[in-house]
Structures are given as C-alpha cells and as structure tokens.
Amino acid sequence: MWCYRLVAPFTFERTDVAEPSPESLCDGQVLLKFEAAGICGSDLPGFRGAQGKLPGDTGSRAAEMNGFPIHEIAGEVLASRHPGHLPGARVVGWASGFDGLMARVVADGNGLAPYDSQLSPQSAVGLQPLACVLYAVEQLPGLAGRHVAVLGQGSIGLLFSYVAKALGAAKITGVDPVDRAQIGPRFGVDDVVRATSDRWVRHLDPRDKPDVVIEAVGHQVATLNHALEAAAFGGTVFYFGVPDDDSYPISMRTMLRKNLTLKSGVTLDRRRMLHSADEFARAHPDLLPAYITHTFGIDDVQAAFELACLPTPGRVKIAITA
C-alpha cells in the first residue's frame, strides 16, 4: 500500500509498505481506509525536520517514520476491535500513532467517532481540531459577555475566535502578523489586528485588556508572556498546542500582581468531544465550508505541506484526500 515518510527536511518520499491485517489489531483498535486528512500546525516542525519526542523518531535527517506526521484523519472502518465502531462506518478523529499518511491506518478507537453523513471526508477532518478547541473552551470561565483575545489567527486561532463568539463573547480580538482582514470577520473576529503580539501588547489600551487570552501561536516561547501581559486583572490565559520546548519562562510577578489564571492541557474524552464537534458543526453550517480553504490529492502531499508553511492570508485549513 502507499505510504509517505519524511526523509529530509521539507521532503516527503512515497513508498510501498505492507498492509496491516485485521488479525493484527489489538483490543480497542480500528483499521481505517484513508479518505482524508488535515494538516495541523503541530505537524509542521516535523516537516521542517525538527527532532520530535515520539517513539521511533530516530532518523538522521528527518523522522523517517511511516505515515508521519499526520494525526487528523477521516476514514472508513475496515475492521474493528472496538465495540463502538463497525466495519463500513465512516469516522473522524485521531490517527493515534501520528501515522495517518498511508492507505491503511491503525488507530485507537477511543479517538474516533462517526460524523454527519452529509459531510465530505475533507470537510469532516475539520471536526478533529474543532473537538480540541471545544474541549479547551470547556476549561475556561464562561465567555458570554467577555472580551476574548486570540493570539495567532491560523487554523486553530480562527476556530477559537468562532467558538468564543458563538458562545456569546462580547468582543473578539484576533492578533496575527498575517493579514486576516477579509477572513477574520467570517470567524467572529470584531477587531482584526495585523501585528506581532509584542507590538500589539505594547500599544494595548489598559482599559481594553481582554478577560481571556488564548495563545494559539505556538512553536516558540515569547508569546505566552505577551498573553500574560495583555490579560486584564483577574483574567485567564490558555496556552493551546504542543510545546516544542520542555520549559517556558514566564513572569510570575505578572501572574501574581494581576491575579491571573494560566491553563493548558491535552484533549481528553475524545469521542465525546468529536460528537460535540459534529453537533456544533450541524448547528453552524457556515463554519466548515469557510474553514477548509484548500484541498490537495494524495499525490500532492509535498505541495500541501509547502503551502501550510507559507503565511497566506486566504488560507485556513488544508485537507488531503485519497
């Protein structure tokens, strides 16, 4: 079966590997036929050649892991040892081995759920990041009537903006050096700020400090302190995403003097959150069509990842289809 692997920074190689058999599944696992995948910002360090912390990421020039680094996947169940999934069902969720770039994928069934049959697979992959955002928002104080700032208006930041607005936030400020003036309002952003977060916070009116700040930039350490500095007294800061560094220096003086709450965490209850994402998308039918802006065929994986690395104003989510 076809499979992609990173063999050097920014370089995919297509190979053929043995197809997993239904008999090889462990309890709780599902064998999927690949139908679509989504590119996440957390996939890009691996594409660039950065050394990750996954078991098996031992290549000399890049990860050299089969199917890596895709984890957002939609597919058809071919075989299952999970009681919640039957052969023939179409599901979306996590490729739990971060190995979704292959024709057949073995995944943990607890990270998969069925989705609205009216959705195409490339649209359905948007439910996985939406599930992550909805889980993060559950950890925040109620957003109704609050001012929410989202640092980073990429595919995750725009989802945070949309969900916060849908939950009644009074004002959404979206901060990004990429020009989101055209697309930001479609995701509920009231104040589209084209600037880096350090410049934005330096010029922020003390009377306009947000109650909640979501750091959705990731992949460096500076913006977390910008979020702390921007938050109003008694506010909450949420750090979203997979950190590239083990330690992030933060200003404890700022935390103390402003009585701030700092939160983070991975997405738990994945099947429940995927069901919630499906329900949210049904209630907001304009979301996924605006979210999936670019679709590539499986033969164009290289081009899809290259586009994902470019700061393009009109690009939000990139899907890859079989």
C-alpha positions as CSV (number, residue, x, y, z in Angstrom):
1,M,0.0,0.0,0.0
2,W,1.1,3.6,-0.5
3,C,2.8,5.4,2.4
4,Y,4.6,8.7,2.8
5,R,7.6,9.3,5.0
6,L,9.8,12.3,5.7
7,V,13.4,11.5,4.5
8,A,14.9,15.0,4.9
9,P,13.7,18.5,6.0
10,F,10.8,19.6,3.8
11,T,11.0,16.3,1.8
12,F,8.4,13.5,1.5
13,E,9.1,10.2,-0.1
14,R,6.3,7.9,-1.3
15,T,6.9,4.3,-0.7
16,D,5.1,1.0,-0.6
17,V,4.7,-0.8,2.8
18,A,2.9,-4.0,3.9
19,E,-0.8,-3.6,4.6
20,P,-1.8,-4.3,8.2
21,S,-4.2,-7.2,8.6
22,P,-7.4,-7.2,10.7
23,E,-5.8,-10.0,12.7
24,S,-3.0,-7.7,13.8
25,L,-5.4,-5.4,15.7
26,C,-5.2,-5.2,19.5
27,D,-8.2,-4.7,21.7
28,G,-9.7,-1.2,21.2
29,Q,-8.0,-0.6,17.8
30,V,-9.6,0.1,14.4
31,L,-8.3,-0.4,10.9
32,L,-9.2,2.5,8.7
33,K,-9.1,3.1,4.9
34,F,-7.6,6.6,4.4
35,E,-10.2,9.0,2.9
36,A,-8.9,12.4,4.1
37,A,-6.5,14.1,6.4
38,G,-6.0,17.6,7.7
39,I,-2.6,19.4,8.2
40,C,-2.2,20.8,11.7
41,G,0.3,23.4,12.8
42,S,1.8,20.8,15.2
43,D,2.7,18.7,12.1
44,L,4.9,21.4,10.6
45,P,8.0,21.2,12.9
46,G,8.3,17.5,11.8
47,F,8.0,18.5,8.2
48,R,10.8,21.1,8.7
49,G,13.0,18.3,10.1
50,A,12.8,19.1,13.8
51,Q,13.6,16.2,16.2
52,G,10.4,15.2,17.9
53,K,9.7,13.3,21.0
54,L,7.6,10.4,19.5
55,P,9.0,6.9,19.9
56,G,10.5,5.9,16.6
57,D,11.5,9.4,15.6
58,T,15.2,8.4,15.2
59,G,16.0,9.3,11.6
60,S,19.3,11.0,10.9
61,R,17.9,13.8,8.7
62,A,14.2,13.7,9.4
63,A,11.7,11.5,11.3
64,E,11.7,8.7,8.6
65,M,8.6,7.3,10.2
66,N,5.9,5.7,8.0
67,G,2.8,8.0,7.7
68,F,4.3,10.7,9.9
69,P,3.3,13.5,10.8
70,I,-0.5,13.4,10.1
71,H,-2.8,12.8,13.1
72,E,-6.1,14.4,11.8
73,I,-7.8,11.8,9.8
74,A,-11.2,10.7,8.3
75,G,-11.7,7.2,7.0
76,E,-13.8,4.1,6.6
77,V,-13.7,1.4,9.2
78,L,-12.4,-1.8,7.5
79,A,-12.0,-3.9,10.7
80,S,-12.6,-3.2,14.4
81,R,-11.8,-4.5,17.8
82,H,-13.6,-1.6,19.4
83,P,-17.2,-2.0,20.5
84,G,-18.2,1.4,19.3
85,H,-17.1,1.0,15.6
86,L,-18.4,-1.4,13.0
87,P,-17.0,-2.1,9.5
88,G,-18.3,0.2,6.9
89,A,-18.7,3.2,9.2
90,R,-17.1,6.5,8.3
91,V,-15.3,8.1,11.2
92,V,-13.1,11.1,12.0
93,G,-10.6,11.8,14.7
94,W,-7.0,11.0,15.7
95,A,-4.5,8.8,13.9
96,S,-3.1,7.9,17.3
97,G,0.3,6.9,16.0
98,F,0.7,10.2,14.1
99,D,1.0,8.0,11.1
100,G,-2.1,9.0,9.0
101,L,-0.3,9.4,5.7
102,M,-0.8,5.9,4.4
103,A,-3.6,3.9,2.7
104,R,-4.5,1.9,5.8
105,V,-4.2,3.3,9.3
106,V,-4.5,1.5,12.6
107,A,-5.9,3.9,15.3
108,D,-7.2,3.8,18.8
109,G,-11.0,3.6,18.6
110,N,-11.4,5.9,21.6
111,G,-10.1,8.7,19.4
112,L,-12.6,8.2,16.6
113,A,-16.3,9.0,16.1
114,P,-18.9,8.9,13.3
115,Y,-19.8,12.2,11.6
116,D,-22.7,13.8,9.7
117,S,-23.1,11.7,6.5
118,Q,-23.8,14.9,4.6
119,L,-20.2,16.0,5.1
120,S,-17.5,15.0,2.6
121,P,-14.4,13.4,4.2
122,Q,-12.3,16.6,3.5
123,S,-14.8,18.7,5.4
124,A,-15.1,16.2,8.2
125,V,-11.4,16.4,9.1
126,G,-12.2,19.9,10.4
127,L,-14.1,18.2,13.3
128,Q,-10.9,17.0,14.9
129,P,-9.4,20.4,15.6
130,L,-12.9,21.7,16.5
131,A,-13.1,19.0,19.1
132,C,-9.8,20.1,20.6
133,V,-11.0,23.8,20.7
134,L,-14.3,22.9,22.3
135,Y,-12.5,20.9,25.0
136,A,-10.2,23.8,25.7
137,V,-13.1,26.2,25.9
138,E,-14.8,23.9,28.5
139,Q,-11.8,24.6,30.7
140,L,-12.3,28.3,30.6
141,P,-14.7,30.5,32.6
142,G,-18.0,31.3,30.8
143,L,-17.2,33.5,27.8
144,A,-20.6,35.2,27.5
145,G,-20.2,39.0,27.7
146,R,-16.4,38.8,27.9
147,H,-13.6,40.3,25.8
148,V,-11.6,37.4,24.3
149,A,-8.2,37.9,22.6
150,V,-6.8,35.1,20.4
151,L,-3.1,35.4,19.6
152,G,-2.5,33.7,16.3
153,Q,-5.2,33.6,13.7
154,G,-4.2,30.4,11.9
155,S,-6.5,27.4,11.6
156,I,-6.7,26.9,15.3
157,G,-6.9,30.5,16.3
158,L,-9.8,31.2,13.9
159,L,-11.7,28.2,15.4
160,F,-11.2,29.7,18.9
161,S,-12.5,33.0,17.6
162,Y,-15.6,31.4,16.0
163,V,-16.4,29.2,19.0
164,A,-15.9,32.1,21.5
165,K,-18.2,34.3,19.5
166,A,-20.8,31.6,19.2
167,L,-20.7,31.2,23.0
168,G,-21.6,34.8,23.5
169,A,-18.3,36.6,23.8
170,A,-18.9,40.4,23.6
171,K,-15.7,41.1,21.7
172,I,-13.2,39.0,19.9
173,T,-9.7,40.5,19.1
174,G,-7.6,38.4,16.7
175,V,-3.9,39.2,16.6
176,D,-1.7,37.9,13.8
177,P,1.1,39.4,11.5
178,V,-0.7,37.8,8.5
179,D,-3.4,39.9,7.1
180,R,-6.8,38.4,8.2
181,A,-8.9,41.5,7.4
182,Q,-11.0,39.6,4.9
183,I,-11.4,36.3,6.6
184,G,-11.4,37.2,10.3
185,P,-14.9,38.6,10.4
186,R,-16.2,35.4,9.0
187,F,-15.0,33.7,12.1
188,G,-16.5,36.2,14.5
189,V,-13.4,38.5,14.9
190,D,-14.5,42.0,15.8
191,D,-11.1,43.6,15.9
192,V,-8.6,42.2,13.4
193,V,-5.1,43.3,14.5
194,R,-2.4,42.8,12.0
195,A,0.7,42.9,14.2
196,T,3.0,40.7,16.1
197,S,1.8,40.0,19.7
198,D,4.7,42.0,21.3
199,R,3.8,45.2,19.3
200,W,0.1,44.7,20.0
201,V,0.5,44.4,23.7
202,R,2.8,47.4,23.9
203,H,0.2,49.6,22.4
204,L,-2.8,48.0,24.2
205,D,-5.1,50.5,26.0
206,P,-5.2,49.5,29.7
207,R,-9.0,50.0,29.5
208,D,-9.3,47.4,26.7
209,K,-7.4,44.5,28.2
210,P,-9.1,41.2,27.5
211,D,-10.7,39.0,30.1
212,V,-9.5,35.9,28.4
213,V,-6.4,35.5,26.2
214,I,-5.8,32.4,24.2
215,E,-2.3,31.7,23.0
216,A,-2.7,29.9,19.7
217,V,0.6,30.7,18.1
218,G,2.8,28.0,19.5
219,H,6.3,26.8,18.5
220,Q,8.2,29.5,20.4
221,V,8.2,30.8,24.0
222,A,7.8,34.6,23.8
223,T,4.1,34.9,23.1
224,L,3.0,33.3,26.3
225,N,4.4,36.2,28.3
226,H,2.7,38.6,25.8
227,A,-0.6,36.9,26.7
228,L,0.0,37.3,30.4
229,E,0.9,41.0,29.9
230,A,-2.2,41.6,27.8
231,A,-4.7,39.9,30.2
232,A,-6.9,42.1,32.4
233,F,-6.7,41.8,36.2
234,G,-8.1,38.5,37.3
235,G,-8.1,37.2,33.8
236,T,-7.4,33.8,32.3
237,V,-4.7,32.8,29.8
238,F,-5.0,29.5,28.0
239,Y,-1.9,28.1,26.2
240,F,-3.0,25.8,23.4
241,G,-1.0,23.3,21.4
242,V,2.0,21.1,21.6
243,P,5.1,22.9,23.0
244,D,8.4,22.5,21.2
245,D,10.3,23.2,24.4
246,D,10.1,21.5,27.7
247,S,10.4,24.7,29.7
248,Y,8.7,28.1,29.1
249,P,9.9,31.0,31.2
250,I,7.0,33.2,32.4
251,S,6.7,36.3,34.5
252,M,5.5,35.1,37.9
253,R,5.4,38.7,39.1
254,T,2.9,39.4,36.3
255,M,0.9,36.3,37.3
256,L,0.9,37.4,41.0
257,R,0.2,41.1,40.7
258,K,-2.6,40.6,38.2
259,N,-4.2,37.6,40.0
260,L,-4.1,35.6,36.7
261,T,-5.0,32.0,36.0
262,L,-2.9,30.1,33.5
263,K,-4.3,26.9,32.0
264,S,-3.3,24.3,29.3
265,G,-3.8,20.7,28.7
266,V,-4.4,17.9,26.1
267,T,-7.8,17.0,24.8
268,L,-9.4,14.2,26.9
269,D,-12.8,12.5,26.3
270,R,-12.0,12.4,22.6
271,R,-15.1,10.5,21.4
272,R,-17.4,12.8,23.4
273,M,-15.7,15.9,22.0
274,L,-15.9,14.6,18.5
275,H,-19.6,14.1,18.9
276,S,-19.8,17.6,20.4
277,A,-17.9,19.0,17.3
278,D,-20.3,17.2,15.0
279,E,-23.2,18.7,16.8
280,F,-21.6,22.2,16.8
281,A,-20.9,22.0,13.0
282,R,-24.6,20.9,12.4
283,A,-25.7,24.0,14.4
284,H,-23.3,26.2,12.5
285,P,-23.4,25.0,8.9
286,D,-21.3,28.0,7.7
287,L,-18.3,27.0,9.7
288,L,-16.7,24.1,7.9
289,P,-17.2,25.5,4.3
290,A,-15.3,28.6,5.4
291,Y,-12.7,26.6,7.4
292,I,-11.5,24.1,4.7
293,T,-10.0,26.5,2.2
294,H,-7.6,24.2,0.2
295,T,-7.8,20.6,-0.8
296,F,-5.0,18.5,-2.3
297,G,-5.0,15.0,-3.7
298,I,-2.8,12.3,-2.1
299,D,-0.2,12.7,-4.9
300,D,0.3,16.3,-3.9
301,V,1.3,15.9,-0.3
302,Q,4.5,17.7,-0.8
303,A,2.7,20.8,-2.2
304,A,0.1,20.7,0.6
305,F,2.7,20.9,3.3
306,E,4.7,23.5,1.5
307,L,1.6,25.7,1.3
308,A,0.9,25.1,5.0
309,C,4.3,26.6,5.8
310,L,3.5,29.9,3.9
311,P,1.9,32.9,5.7
312,T,-1.0,33.1,3.2
313,P,-3.9,35.5,4.1
314,G,-6.6,33.4,2.4
315,R,-5.5,30.0,3.7
316,V,-7.1,28.5,6.8
317,K,-7.3,24.6,6.8
318,I,-5.7,22.4,4.3
319,A,-7.2,18.9,3.6
320,I,-5.6,16.0,1.8
321,T,-7.8,13.5,0.1
322,A,-7.4,9.9,-1.3
